[in-house]
């Protein structure tokens, strides 16, 4: 008998489909739009990391404690990516200000 996916993963799959659909509009994103999307993702992931239900899942050993490390890694690397895009946005902003 196969094990059903937990609702958390089903929700993640739905979000992936929504993101894929959003990016399939063939409209190139400007660096500021990319930064805004990253920032939105960061805020959502940070909210999950601080969510009582997430913390209870870990405390009750429903999911591996390593999940907190993985979530922290996601936030770290997303923050690093945001920093890289921020540099591009700043350069463009400074170029536009000089004109």
C-alpha positions as CSV (number, residue, x, y, z in Angstrom):
1,X,0.0,0.0,0.0
2,X,1.5,3.4,-1.0
3,X,1.7,6.2,1.4
4,X,-0.2,9.4,0.6
5,X,1.8,12.6,0.4
6,X,1.3,14.9,3.4
7,X,-0.8,18.0,2.7
8,X,2.3,20.2,3.1
9,X,3.9,18.7,0.0
10,X,0.6,18.8,-2.0
11,X,0.5,22.6,-1.2
12,X,4.1,23.0,-2.3
13,X,3.3,21.3,-5.6
14,X,0.4,23.6,-6.2
15,X,2.6,26.6,-5.4
16,X,5.2,25.3,-7.9
17,X,2.5,25.0,-10.6
18,X,1.4,28.6,-9.9
19,X,5.0,29.9,-10.0
20,X,5.6,28.0,-13.2
21,X,2.4,29.4,-14.7
22,X,3.4,33.0,-13.6
23,X,6.8,32.6,-15.3
24,X,5.3,31.1,-18.5
25,X,3.8,34.5,-19.5
26,X,7.0,35.0,-21.7
27,X,7.4,38.5,-20.2
28,X,10.9,39.1,-19.1
29,X,11.2,40.3,-15.6
30,X,13.1,43.4,-14.7
31,X,15.7,43.1,-12.0
32,X,13.5,45.1,-9.6
33,X,10.7,42.6,-10.3
34,X,13.0,39.7,-9.6
35,X,14.1,41.3,-6.4
36,X,10.5,41.9,-5.3
37,X,9.7,38.2,-6.1
38,X,12.7,37.0,-4.1
39,X,11.7,39.3,-1.2
40,X,8.2,38.0,-1.2
41,X,9.4,34.4,-1.2
42,X,11.9,35.2,1.6
43,X,9.1,36.7,3.7
44,X,6.8,33.7,3.2
45,X,9.5,31.2,4.0
46,X,10.5,33.2,7.1
47,X,6.9,33.2,8.2
48,X,6.9,29.4,7.9
49,X,10.1,29.1,9.9
50,X,8.4,31.1,12.7
51,X,5.0,29.4,12.4
52,X,3.7,27.6,15.5
53,X,2.5,24.6,13.5
54,X,5.9,24.2,11.8
55,X,7.7,24.4,15.2
56,X,5.2,21.8,16.6
57,X,5.9,19.4,13.7
58,X,9.5,19.5,14.6
59,X,8.9,19.4,18.4
60,X,6.6,16.4,18.0
61,X,9.1,14.7,15.8
62,X,6.6,14.5,12.9
63,X,9.4,15.7,10.6
64,X,13.1,15.5,11.0
65,X,14.8,18.2,13.0
66,X,17.1,18.7,10.1
67,X,14.2,20.4,8.4
68,X,14.9,23.5,10.4
69,X,18.5,23.5,9.1
70,X,17.3,23.1,5.5
71,X,14.9,25.9,5.9
72,X,17.6,28.1,7.4
73,X,19.8,27.2,4.4
74,X,17.0,28.2,2.0
75,X,16.7,31.6,3.7
76,X,20.5,32.0,3.7
77,X,20.9,31.3,0.0
78,X,17.8,33.2,-1.0
79,X,19.2,36.2,0.9
80,X,22.5,35.8,-0.9
81,X,20.7,35.7,-4.3
82,X,18.8,38.8,-3.3
83,X,22.1,40.6,-2.5
84,X,23.4,39.8,-5.9
85,X,20.2,41.2,-7.6
86,X,20.2,44.2,-5.3
87,X,23.6,45.2,-6.7
88,X,22.2,45.2,-10.3
89,X,19.2,47.2,-9.2
90,X,21.4,49.8,-7.4
91,X,23.6,50.1,-10.5
92,X,20.5,50.6,-12.7
93,X,19.1,53.1,-10.2
94,X,22.3,55.1,-10.2
95,X,22.5,55.1,-14.0
96,X,18.9,56.3,-14.2
97,X,19.7,59.0,-11.6
98,X,22.6,60.3,-13.6
99,X,20.5,60.9,-16.8
